[in-house]
Amino acid sequence: QVQLVESGGGLVQPGGSLRLSCAASGGIFSLNKMGWYRQAPGKERELVARIEPISSSSYYSKYADSVKGRFIISRDNAKNTVYLQMNSLKPEDTAIYYCNIEVGIRTYWGQGTQVTVSL
């Protein structure tokens, strides 16, 4: 069974950085699309970044306009892990961050990790 476990969230001041990790288990996922989403209080879940395979060794990344130039998504297939490096954080980045993976016709989600950007 596919499982995703996020980590790395926390409280950070505006302008600071965090790196989120999402470890996948239950298979080998080098050819699967993976992504990060977030949900702020009172808002719908939204895409932050996705990383999709072009081949077994190259990937295409795309980002929400609100995080372009500040966030970087990457993956380590040897560890079955996807990362989200978040720089120049703003209070509006405060949300629960979720990772997901597409396996066949199914999409799996992690439990989420809280990111709070505040003084």
Secondary structure, DSSP 8 states (H G I E B T S, - for coil): --EEEEE--EEE-TT--EEEEEEEESS--TTS-EEEEEE-TTS--EEEEEEEESSSS-EEEEE-TTTTTTEEEEEEGGGTEEEEEE-S--GGG-EEEEEEEEETTEEEE---EEEEE--
